[in-house]
Amino acid sequence: MTKYYNNLPVRKRFGQNFLINKFVIDEIINKSNITSNDFVLEIGPGHGYLTEKIQKLVKNVFAVEIDRDLYKNLKDKFKECSNIDFVNEDFLKLELSQIDFKNIPFENRKVVANIPYYITTPIIMKLANEKIIKREGLSKSNKYFSEIIIMLQKEVADRILAKKGTKEYGSLSLICQYAFDIEKLISVDKTCFYPIPKVDSTVIKMKTKLKDDFNIVNHEIMWKIINGVFTSRRKSLRNSLKIAGLSDKDIEKVSLYYDLSIRGEELEFRDFVKISNLIGDIS
């Protein structure tokens, strides 16, 4: 049976769980520290409760809403607001390079959003410019936003914030911690949404790193090793490196510096950098 909110259907296929708790909305705004000089991207504005708060505080809002009915409702609701641009589109198909940032400098370009949980990881990877990072590194990556303040399901936030040796630690942790300085802002109970989801949520702030502090010789090899380790996380480091495509000769090089009987999930980012720098090309 279709549920309705504000006389509009709640569409499961878009993962719609609307944040309706005003106290939480105010807390997100307070923690985001947005200013009158800022350009804010909002992904999935829904019924516009967060949008309403943001637009009163910033210079420009660019809001992307995939639901056609919600988009029409938002256009009508904010028709008197000249500082908002609404786009009816799938954010994952939107070219960030095509956004008109109104000549606002990088340090004032931010994301503030309660993102759809069913596409949380793809959204984060898009904002992090994952493909460029994995191919050419942080210093070559296109940087569109200085800060990203997003609400996401608690389990994903735990993975992003995870440290080595924990069950949540994985490739998502590493790419996010490589690309951003990350801070947990607030925890949000599932009862703050309609419909009530099955999980609690967390708001995090990710500040874009402008400088690459690692001397990575070959980014593609390093991420291939990371992927090999975390797709076989219960295996020893030796076996994970084999899965990643390292030769016996290269694995022996690694053994001079690391105990190959440990699991790869015990390694920090700098360890993966060191391992990838030790070896040659992977066939």
N, C-alpha and C positions, 0 to 999 in steps of 0.2 A: 504493500500500500504506500503510495506516494505521500511523503510528509510535506507540509508547507510552513514557510516562515515569512511573515509580512506579506501574505497572499501570493508568494512566489514559490514554485516547487523547489524542494531540496534534492539535488541530483547526485545520486551515489557515484555515477560514473566520473564526476569531477571531484570526488572526495570532499564534498562540502560539509564542513562542521564549523559553524559560524561562532566566532568569539563574541559573546553577549554580555560578559561581565565588565561593567564600566570601571570598576576599581583596577582590574588587570590591564585594561586598555590605558588607563591613566599611568599605571606603573611602567608599562612599556614606553610610553611617551617620555616619562621622566628619566628613565634609564638610557634612552637613546641619545639624549643631549643634542637634539636637532636644533638648528638656529635659523634665523631669518635669511641667512645667505645660502641655505642648502637647497639642493635639488634631490628629491626623494623618489625612488622607484618603489612602487608597491605592487606586489604580485598577489593576485586574487583578492581584491578589495571587498568582494562579497556585497554586503548591504551598506558598506561605507562608514561603519562606526569608527574604525581606526583612521580612515581617510579624513573624516571630518575633523579630527584632532590635529592630524598632520598638516592639513592645508592651511590652518589658521596660524601655523608657526613658521612655515618655510616659504621659500621664494617660488618653487615650482614642484608640482607632483606629476609623475607619469605613472598611471595606474593601468595594469594589464589584467583584463577579466575575460576569461574564456566563455562564460555563460552569457548567451545573447540577451536573455531576459534581465539578468542582473546588470549587464552593461547598459541596457536601455533605462533601467531604473536609476542607475548611478548618473547617467547623463542628465536625466530630468531633475534628480535630487540636487545636483551641484551646478545647475545651469547658470546660476548667478556668479559662480566662482571662476574668475579668469585665469587662475594660476594652476588649473588642473587639466591635463590631457588624458582622456580615457581611450584605451585601445581594446577592441574586441578581438582577441587573438590568444592562441596557445603560446604561453611564454617560452616553451622549449623550441618553438619555431621562429621566435622573434630574433632578429639579428641585432645584437647589442650595439654594433657599430653604426646602426641606422638611427639610434635614438638621438634626438636633438637635445643636447645638454645645455642649450641656451648660453653657451660660452661661460658656463659656471666652472670654476677650477676644480681639479680632481679632489682636493681635500674637502670640498663641499658637496660631493656627489655620494649619496648614500642609498642603501636599501633598508626599508622598514616594512616588514610583512609577516603575516600569519600564512605561511605557505601551505599549499595542498599536500597532505602527508603521503599520498600515494605516488607522488613524483618528487619527494624530498631530495633524494640523492642526485637525480639528474639535474635538478635546479641548482644545487650547490656546486656540482661539477661544472655546470655552465658558467656560473658566476666566478668560479676559480679559474676558468679557461684551462680545464684539465688537459685537453689535447695538446695545447701549446706547451704547457708546463712539462708534460711527459716527453715531449719531443725536443724542446729547446731550453727549458728551464725557466725559473721564475723571472730572471732579468729580461727575458725576451717576450714574456707574456703580456698580452694586451691588458691594461688595467683600466676598468671603467668606473669602479666604485671604491672609495677609500674605506668605507665601513659598511658592514652588512649586519643588521639587527633583525634576526628572524626567530619566529616561534616554530618549533618542530617537535615531533613526538619524542618523548623522553629517551626512548631506546636509541634513537639516532643521535641525539645530543650526547648521550653517554659514550657512543662509539667515536664521535668526533673529538671528545675531550679525553679519551682513554689513554692510559700510560702503558708501557710495555709490560708484558706478563699477565695482563688481565684478559678475560674472555671477550671483552668489548673491543680490544685493540686490534686494528687491522689496517688495510690499505687506505680506507676512508680516513682513519685517524691521521695517517702519515701525510696524505696529500693536503688535508686541511691544515695541519700543523706546520707543514712546509710553506703553504701559501699565505697563512694568516696567523696573527696573534689572537688567541681565542679566550673569551671570558664568559663564564656563566652569569647571567643576570638574575633571572627569577624562575621559580618553579610554578607551574599552572595546573590546577586540578582539572580533571576531565569534566566536572560539573559546570565549568565556566563556559561550556559550549552548547550549541544546539544544532543538530541532534548531539546527544552526549556520546563521544567516541569511547572506544574500549580502553584507551591508553591516556595517561597523563602527558603533559607537555612541558617543554623547557624553552626559555628564551635565552639565546646566546648572542654575543657580539663578536664578530670576526673583523679584525682590522687588517687591511691588506698590507702585506710586507712589500716594501719597495726595493729592498736590498737582499741579494742572495748571499747568505753567509757560508755557503758550502762550495767547495771546489770540486764540482761534479764533472768528471771527464766526459761521460756519455750518459745522458739522461734516459734514453730509451732502454739501455741495458739495465740501469738501476731499477727502473720501474718494472721491467720484466722479471728481475730477481724478486722484487717485493711481491708482485702478483703470484709468482711461483711459491713463495713462502706461505702466503696467506690463503692460497687455494689448497694447501696441504699442511695446514697449521699443526696438525697432530703428529706430523712426521719429524724426524731429526733434521737438523740444518743440512747435513750431508744429502739426504734424500730430497729435500726441498730444492737444493741447488741443482741437483740432477734434473728435477722436474722443470726447473727454470731454463735448462739448456746448457749448463756449464759442463765443460769437458772435465775428465778426471784430472788432467794437468792443472786446470784452473782451480778445481776444488782443493787440490793439494796446496796450492798457494794460499787459499783461504785458511787451511788448517794450521798454517804457521802463526795465525793471529787469533783464531777462534776455535773453541771446542765444538767439533762438528756433531757431537751427540746431543747438544741442546736443541731446543725448538727455535725456529726462526722468530717466533713471537716474543722471544726474550731480547731481541735486538732493538736498539733505538735507531732513529733516522740516520744519525752520523755513522752507525755501523754499516748500514746498507750503502752509504756513500763510499765508505772505505773498501767494502767488498767489491763493489762495481769498479772502483778505480784500480784494484789489484789485477783485474783480468783484462784479457783482450776482447775481441769481438765475439759475440755468440752467433753460431751458425744457425 
